[in-house]
Amino acid sequence: MRYFFSPFYIFASTDVSMNSRNKAIDAYISKSADFAKPILNHIRELVHTVCPQVEEKIKWGFPHFDYKGEMMCSMAAFKQHASFGFWKATLMKDPVLAETARSEVAMGHLGRISSLKDLPADTKLKAWIKEAMILNNKGIRIPAKSSVPGKKELVVPEYFKEAVSKNKKAKAAFDDFSYSHKKEYLEWVTEARTEGTRMKRMASAIEMMAAGKSRNWKYAKK
C-alpha cells in the first residue's frame, strides 16, 4: 500500500502503474513540431508531479490524463500552437479559465501556446491541476447544458477551421455545404459540454465530411 499526501487529501493505492508513461504519448510528443515538444513535456511533468496516480491515454488522437476513472485534463499540438485544457474547466474557480471554457473560442483553455513563455506560472498550473483532482475526487459532474431558443449566428471557431483545413476532402465538402448543413456540424461540435467530447465530435465530423456526408445523412430521404 502506498500513500500520497496533498493539502487536500491523502490518497492510498496499490496501483503499480502510478507515474507510468504511455508509450503512445511518447510517440505523440516525438512526432510533434519542435516548438511544441518542450511545452507538452513540461505540462506532462507538472501533471505527474501533482497527481502521481494519473493515467495517461490517447483519446480522439490527443494525449489525455485520467484520474479516478474520469478525464481530468488533456493537451494537444498543432502546426503552429499547442493547447491545454481541463475536462471540468467550467466548474473551476478561476473566472478567466471558466469563461474561456464556456465561450469555446479555442480548443484548450489557455489560448494558443507557442512557447513555454505562453504558459501561466507553474504555481498556477499546479493549483488548477489540484482543483481538477478535487472535482474528480468528489465525483462532481458537469451539469447538462440548457438549450437556448432562437437562431444562432453561423460562426466557425478557429479550432474548427484548423482541424477541417488539415483534410482537403473535408474542407472541400464543408465549403460546398448549404448553410443548414454547415450549421448542423457547427452546432454539434461547439455545443459539446466538454473538451473531450468536442474533440471526438470534431474527428467524427471530419470523417463524415471527407466522405461527403451531411451531419444527419443517416436520416436523409433516399
C-alpha positions in Angstrom: 0.0 0.0 0.0 1.3 3.4 -1.0 0.1 6.8 0.4 0.1 10.2 -1.3 -0.3 13.4 0.6 -1.7 16.7 -0.7 -3.0 19.7 1.1 -6.5 18.4 0.3 -6.5 14.6 0.6 -4.4 11.6 1.5 -4.6 9.0 -1.3 -3.8 5.4 -0.8 -3.4 3.0 -3.7 -2.0 -0.4 -4.7 -1.9 0.7 -8.4 1.5 -0.4 -9.6 1.2 1.7 -12.8 1.4 5.0 -10.9 3.6 7.5 -12.7 3.8 5.2 -15.7 4.2 6.8 -19.0 2.2 5.8 -22.0 4.4 5.0 -25.0 1.7 6.3 -27.3 2.1 9.7 -25.7 5.9 9.5 -26.0 5.3 8.9 -29.7 2.8 11.7 -30.0 5.3 14.2 -28.5 8.2 13.0 -30.6 6.2 13.5 -33.8 5.0 17.0 -32.7 6.6 20.1 -34.1 9.9 21.2 -32.4 8.3 24.2 -30.7 5.6 22.0 -29.1 7.8 19.3 -27.6 9.1 21.3 -24.6 5.5 22.6 -24.0 4.0 19.1 -24.0 6.8 17.6 -21.9 6.5 20.4 -19.3 2.7 20.0 -19.0 3.1 16.3 -18.7 5.7 16.6 -15.9 3.5 19.0 -14.0 0.5 16.7 -14.2 2.6 13.7 -12.9 4.1 15.8 -10.1 0.8 17.0 -8.8 -1.1 13.8 -9.5 1.0 10.7 -9.1 -2.0 8.4 -9.7 -2.7 10.0 -13.1 -3.4 7.6 -16.0 -2.2 8.6 -19.5 -4.3 7.8 -22.5 -4.6 8.7 -26.1 -8.3 9.7 -26.8 -9.5 11.1 -30.1 -5.9 11.4 -31.2 -4.8 13.6 -28.3 -2.9 12.9 -25.0 -5.3 12.8 -22.1 -4.8 12.5 -18.3 -7.4 10.5 -16.4 -7.8 10.4 -12.6 -10.3 8.3 -10.6 -11.6 6.8 -13.7 -12.6 10.2 -15.2 -11.0 12.7 -17.6 -9.0 15.4 -15.8 -7.1 17.3 -18.5 -5.7 17.0 -21.9 -3.1 18.6 -24.3 -2.6 18.7 -28.0 -0.1 20.1 -30.6 -1.0 21.7 -33.9 1.1 23.1 -36.7 1.8 26.5 -35.0 0.5 26.2 -31.5 -0.2 23.8 -28.6 -3.2 23.6 -26.3 -4.0 22.5 -22.7 -7.4 22.2 -21.2 -9.4 20.8 -18.2 -12.3 18.4 -18.6 -14.4 20.3 -16.0 -13.0 23.8 -16.5 -16.4 25.4 -16.4 -16.7 24.3 -12.8 -13.3 25.6 -11.7 -12.8 28.7 -9.6 -10.6 30.8 -11.8 -13.1 33.1 -13.6 -10.9 33.6 -16.7 -10.4 29.8 -17.1 -14.0 29.0 -16.6 -15.2 31.7 -19.0 -12.7 30.6 -21.7 -14.1 27.1 -21.3 -17.7 28.3 -21.6 -17.0 30.5 -24.6 -15.4 27.7 -26.6 -13.4 30.1 -28.7 -10.5 27.7 -28.9 -9.6 24.1 -28.3 -8.0 24.1 -24.9 -8.5 26.7 -22.2 -5.2 28.6 -22.2 -5.4 30.0 -25.7 -2.7 29.4 -28.3 0.5 28.2 -26.7 3.5 28.7 -29.0 6.3 28.6 -26.4 6.9 27.9 -22.7 6.6 31.6 -22.1 2.9 31.5 -23.0 2.1 29.1 -20.1 1.0 30.5 -16.8 3.4 30.2 -13.8 3.9 26.6 -12.6 2.3 27.5 -9.3 -0.9 28.5 -11.0 -0.9 25.4 -13.3 -0.3 23.1 -10.3 -3.2 24.8 -8.4 -5.5 24.2 -11.3 -4.5 20.5 -11.6 -5.1 20.1 -7.8 -8.5 21.6 -8.2 -9.3 19.3 -11.1 -8.3 16.4 -8.9 -10.7 17.5 -6.2 -13.6 17.7 -8.6 -12.9 14.1 -9.7 -12.5 13.0 -6.1 -15.9 14.4 -5.2 -17.4 12.9 -8.3 -18.8 16.3 -9.4 -20.3 16.2 -12.8 -20.8 18.9 -15.4 -24.5 19.9 -15.4 -26.5 19.4 -18.6 -26.3 22.4 -20.9 -29.6 24.2 -21.2 -30.9 24.9 -24.6 -31.1 28.5 -25.8 -34.0 29.3 -28.1 -33.6 31.3 -31.2 -31.4 31.2 -34.3 -27.6 31.1 -33.6 -25.2 33.0 -35.7 -23.2 30.9 -38.1 -19.7 31.4 -36.7 -16.8 29.0 -37.4 -14.4 28.8 -34.5 -10.6 28.8 -35.2 -10.1 25.3 -33.9 -12.8 24.1 -36.3 -11.3 25.8 -39.3 -7.8 24.5 -38.4 -9.0 20.9 -38.0 -11.0 20.9 -41.2 -8.2 22.5 -43.2 -6.0 19.5 -42.5 -8.3 17.3 -44.6 -8.7 18.5 -48.1 -11.8 16.4 -48.8 -13.5 17.5 -45.6 -12.7 21.2 -46.3 -14.0 21.0 -49.8 -17.2 19.3 -48.7 -17.7 21.8 -45.8 -17.1 24.8 -48.2 -19.7 23.4 -50.6 -22.3 22.5 -47.9 -25.5 24.5 -47.7 -26.0 26.9 -44.8 -28.1 24.3 -42.9 -25.6 21.5 -43.3 -22.8 23.8 -42.1 -24.9 24.9 -39.1 -25.7 21.2 -38.2 -22.0 20.4 -38.0 -21.0 23.6 -36.2 -23.7 23.3 -33.5 -23.0 19.6 -33.0 -19.3 20.3 -32.3 -19.4 23.6 -30.5 -22.3 22.6 -28.2 -20.3 19.7 -26.7 -20.1 20.1 -22.9 -16.5 19.0 -22.5 -13.3 19.4 -24.5 -13.0 15.6 -24.8 -16.5 15.3 -26.3 -15.8 18.2 -28.6 -12.6 16.5 -29.9 -14.4 13.3 -30.5 -17.2 15.0 -32.4 -14.6 17.1 -34.4 -12.9 13.9 -35.5 -16.2 12.3 -36.5 -17.3 15.4 -38.3 -14.1 15.4 -40.4 -14.5 11.8 -41.3 -18.1 12.2 -42.4 -17.4 15.4 -44.3 -14.5 13.8 -46.1 -17.0 11.2 -47.3 -19.3 14.0 -48.5 -21.9 13.2 -45.9 -24.1 15.8 -44.0 -24.3 15.6 -40.3 -27.7 13.9 -40.4 -27.0 11.8 -43.5 -28.5 8.7 -41.9 -31.9 10.3 -41.7 -31.9 11.8 -45.2 -34.6 10.6 -47.5 -33.3 8.3 -50.2 
